[in-house]
């Protein structure tokens, strides 16, 4: 027991005080304060809990809301203990992602991904109706059946309106 205490004391005396500030230290997220600032508990018990630490994102202007309990990496710019930053995160750590962009964003990273329609976006739907039912359909005064090409067993009718549904996970401003 005495030898372990002596060895621990020697490690403390000979350790570089800046050693903890180079490299990266895994941390647990305690709280998301918003605007890419987090409270964390470093796994290294030589470092205290830290509050309001900036989170570096993968692109400028992106805002992340991170779940409590998520894992991040703590680093110190130029090894300076006064300049902590958080980087990286594990899959499933993000609660919300906000991207202010005037560019194409493909969710899911798949080529050929489908377009997203927002609630209140104008939409058109074409249905095919038997000619005998044309006079019996009531969808408002703006519906005008427009047969195209030679007579078909069914006539296309295009109806316009406003989308009333949408994804609760994908949101876009107008």
Order of alpha helices (4+ residues) and beta strands (2+ residues): alpha-beta-beta-beta-beta-beta-beta-beta-beta-beta
